[in-house]
């Protein structure tokens, strides 16, 4: 079973994604980047979904750290701040970028493609 890590400081979004993806994936969640980085010390994931903007360590920093340690792991960025950061995150190496509210079917397709790519 493919593994997925969801990182989001919004508990509603995090739980929604965990419930949605747990049907087909082994799905772990983290409410902050530091917790996610601890998970990544011990486990590899087939794909990661992370919020773009979180307290302390945000999506860009987590993206860079994942790229340093897990170069081939695709990272999908989600944001409640609209499309204005899409190009930036894509240039920084995100596999895909989605805005909130999320279209779960489109996000699921991106996860499937990311895992196939991985």
Helices and strands as residue ranges (DSSP letters): E 3-7, H 11-21, E 26-30, H 33-42, E 47-51, H 59-69, E 74-79, G 83-85, H 86-91, E 96-99, H 104-117
